[in-house]
Amino acid sequence: MKDSILRSILAEYPKDRAYLIDILVRVQEGDGHISDQSVQALAEYFCISPLDVKETISFYHFLHQQPTGKHIIYVADTVIARMNGYDAVLAALEQETGCALEETSADGLFSLFETACIGLSDQEPAILIDMIPFTQLTPAKVKSVIAEIRNGKTAEQITNPQGIDKTSLGYIENLVKSNIQECGPVFFSNKIKTEQILGEVCSRSPDDVISELTNSQLRGRGGAGFMTGLKWDICRRAEGEEKVIICNADEGEPGTFKDRVLLTKAPEQVILGMLIASYSVGATEGILYLRYEYNYLHCYLENILSDMRTQNLLGKNILGKKGFDFDIRVHLGAGAYICGDESALIESCEGKRGTPRVKPPFPVQKGYKGKPTIVNNVETFANVGRISEKGVKFYLSLGTANSSGTRLISVSGDVRQPGIYEIEWGITLDEVLEKVGAVDPKAVQISGPSGECVSAKLDGKRVFSYQDLSCNGSLMVFNSQRDILDIVRHYMQFFVNESCGICVPCRVGNVELLKKIQLFVDGKAVENDIEEIISWSKIVRSGSRCGLGTTSPKSIMQTIDRFPEIYRSKTAKQEGPLLRSFSLDEALEGYEKAKRELMPN
Amino acid sequence: MSGHHANQANVIFSHDLPKTALDDETLKLREDKIKVAMIGLCGCWGCTLSFLDMDERLLTLLEKVTITRSSITDVKLIPERCTIGFVEGGVANDHDIEVLEHYRENCDILISVGACAVWGGVPAMRNQVSLTECLDEAYVSSVTRPKDQKPVIPHIEVPSITTKVYPAHEVVKMDYFIPGCPPDGDAIFKVLDDLVNGREVDLPTSMNRYD
């Protein structure tokens, strides 16, 4: 990158390493990769070593160190895409662009990469071309899109021929569908009156606001289900003059897309939640951590933040209340599932690799830059706004005694109406399956690969609640024709790809578990392999540092429990001393090959 | 044992040589003892040396155990069915595969001892490079090769190197694992002592921690 261009990018950000990833994303967008020369320049600018810059780059899969083609295409490889024609779409892409996966075409026009779920499971197969989403693809559609690009059009021009303003809702809805199938009393029902509600909140004491939240029994919607009121209370009382509010919009759990829709249809409600948090704990700094897969929401969100600044809903002395200062910046991710973990996300916000921290201290005590920090999910913040509007009684009237309120679920797979549903806690699995139009359901993956795989037959009466199915927002339905083992294998491959590698049980254990599952897929497993899977899964779950490793073996464990016949049908009896999985031919062919190559005569 | 080296018709193995029968007194002493066979595959014998680090406890152990095949006894094949097989080293050539098969067929319990048996260890570093490249470096492009001679990849009467180095449990079923490079004599003693006394094998983490 030309020095002058890099300097102009740097000038847009404070001189603070925390902005390194935002800057790297800009360099990536400009050059198609981050050259050694840019690395050197950034290292000098931030007074860090070039290796510091490189270790950050190498962590995020949207950042490249090698040159790429003029247009970068990411194909979302998910189990849902694979059920909807992924193979044909990938083949068409390879054919039309002239490059295989992980390669750049000879004409330098295209680079093709796979990526994990991009939050469009209800409209797959989907790809990103230069970060612009193309959904519900078919080989024919791929052919015409690639032909248009070859004719000189950009992805932007193809998807937005009318030139709709990028800061408008219309622009986003033109790119991707929101697919809200059922809205309830908390989300999407009516637009929240941000100014009025914030005004009312400010008329009460922060302690009152937090105790109202505690009374509402709201729990974090990211997955862990920690009591939101308690989290805020600890943060309020934590030592530290400056406090930080982070909204976790790194919606990386495969099959989840409700945060995308919330940020599309009700961003003010989310930001209101952040404002109430800031008022409650006395935070001045806000970060909205947006996964790069949702980059097309960036301008739209920036525009809303800017409007709110104009209305004095962000900035200094908000709504004229002296000392109520709070502003929000959007921090882009750069492709890493693990950044959904709150401490990894904080590391990423600081411009570093997204390696989860050892806890304690917890982020509410020492988070972003060592300051007490609240990290809440997009949906959690959206709930807060509505609770403040309608009150605790209203909220407690929804759901069950121990799981109050409603939650959004992102539904995909073998259903007639995929999309977003607002469900009240307390609903049974059977009821949900009926609501979404599940077709011949056999297995239901709740909360994504890290969640629970349940049987439609055995678990239909189970209840969505924090005591039973504590769904994190993803629901994938698989009919009786689907290959459950292949789905589990795909999930394990995902965890192997996304493990940050810092702790051995996760880094090594997931690879071993993937190999084991592959044995079943290949029909080479023996009875002993099931026992080994179970014992290794226990080690990975109990020995890993963060939520990735403590949950990654769940889909294997649960499918062994729920669908033992699938594993049994793929298991053979061990005969003779050599394991069925050991290939003598493979073991011996290397030497013969080497001999032929090195001694042709 | 013939298998992958069936072409060596003119070779006499030690186990083909005439045997001298043991005297009755020695045989009687061994009668009720647990039989253990030991083998080093692709490793450095460090684990066998660690076995000797059991020191005087070895004597107590030998009251209940007799070692049949081992590098100490210099018997090449397992002469009679054994209860325990002590396997050091990973699988790096076709002979290792044969030997490990032989152990699996003739032992009730097999133990992977040390890093090489458990996960391939140092020899498995070659798994990062193609076998062609490895052999080229060693026999063709090696700076120490006599330049006036034609390069030869050893291929006659030496075992063929496997495509990659395998941990023992990827070739046959292994029952217990003693990690370490090498494991301490204490760890080896604990596992053997548990097995010999019919206790469930329990190797405490404290015996595997070096930090």
Interface residues (C-beta under 8 A of the other chain):
Chain A: N528 Q574 P577 L578 L579 S581 F582 L584 E586 A587 L588 E589 G590 Y591 E592 K593 A594 K595 E597 L598 M599
Chain B: H4 V91 D94 I97 L100 E101 R104 E105 S130 L131 T132 C134 L135 D136 Y139 V140 P151 V152 I153 H155 S160 I161 T162 T163 K164 Y166 E170 V171 V172 K173
